[in-house]
Amino acid sequence: MIEIICVFVYLKSPSGPILCLRHKTNNNKKEPGMRPLQNLKILDFTTLVPGPFATMMLADMGADILRVESPTRPDMLRAMPPYADGTSTGHGILNRNKRSIGLDLKKPEAVAIAKQLLAEYDIVIEQFRPGVMDRFGLGYQDLSKINPGIIYCSITGYGQTGPNRDRAGHDNNYLSLSGLNGYSGRKNERTPIMGMPIADLAGGSLHGVIGILAAVNQRHISGEGQHVDISMTDAMFAMNSLFGSNYLAAGTEPESGDTNLNGGSFYDYYRTADGRHLSIGSLEPQFFQQLCATLNDSSLLELANPMDSEAQKLLRQKIEAIIEQKSLDEWVAIFAQKDCCVEPVLTFAEASASEHVAARDLVVDVQTHEGGVQKQIGSAIKFSNSTPEYGSIGVPLGQHNNEVLKALGLDDAAIQTAKDAGAFG
């Protein structure tokens, strides 16, 4: 039996005191299958990567995600190869645990249905350029009149305001305009292309999740909803904090190959005898001393001054000469019991098969539409009182149309009328 302790608290807000109910459950008891976000219901109007990754994270933690998709302009991710079980693998993972309804928002009947959903789904996430949802009649101002408590998150390249708000963009553009690409990589070399869209995921998805959950908490306090404006360029500019502060506060601008983390020190990747690479990050004194002892070269200690660029260059050259004498497997064996921040650069296949990934449940089996299973990357967030549930891979567009519409109270005749009007494409 769960013990509930009720406390009534009056909180101040601009509109007057609000009566709040707070409860605490016995820490020794928990509801079976309870998940952290199972009380959140979110309408997802996003496509491709930033929004879907954000709502995938929220769905893994229990949120009810209903995707509102265009039947006339499907999400490009659905068509992106490779395919498994007849589904794009990218779509299969980024849209797992979600339901889908197909609505042509150019039709007033479809917009009316979307507005009806607000009675139950009081969090909206969208990824159109500024003004597009307003033209549909589904902008924040429109929806907040229907539901003042709505939390409305917009993820865009440049935000809802500013000179670039209407410009098209992609991940490399946001990284470039944020200044991050300006000092990434080694001196006199082309800015490196990363293996993942950093601005989309770290800038759009993660900041979107944080913004939504922060707004949910504020709504618990004030009773009011709000518009959360996420700009991927803003987010990446903010992530310059470590080295950007050097310029803003001290006038020292970061440059390529100039910092401890971008090639200005021995912190780097080193080629092995078999053409693989070893990552060495032994920056702290205790780690650096163990690195030198393991490499059996005491002369390295004389070049430890991080402020001496010439010493760092010579140090890197000496380490390169040592590392290229053995294969990656040999170095892995040598450093296996050493605590000095040295690890192999793995392929994704190798990482997937590693003991760490297995121990942390980072590769999981998710049900397909045909009743089989598909391996996917699992949730990286671990809770002591709950575990992620993986219901199914991303579903076909509009699979839950009838289910959702009937839950709204529409009978077969009303559904057919909306269908005849082209609301579902």
ABEGO torsion letter per residue (X at the ends): XBBBBBBBBBBBBAAEBBBBBBBBBBAABBBBGBBAAAABBBBBABBEAAAAAAAAAAAAAGBBBBBBBBAABBBAAAABOBBBGGBBAAAAAAABGBBBBBBBAABAAAAAAAAAAAAABABBBBABBBGAAAAAGABAAAAAAABAABBBBBBBAAEABEAAAABBBBAAAAAAAAGAAAABEBBGBBBBBBABBAAAAAAAAAAAAAAAAAAAAAAAAAGBBBBBBBBAAAAAAAAAAAAAAAAAAAGBBBBBGABAAAGABABBBBBBAAGBBBBBABABAAAAAAAAAAAGBAAAAAAABAABAAAAAAAAAAAAAAAAABBAAAAAAAAAABBAGBBBBBBAAAAAABAAAAAAGABBBBBBAAGBBBBBBBBABBBAABBBBBABBBBBBGAAAAAAAAAAGBBAAAAAAAAAAGAAX
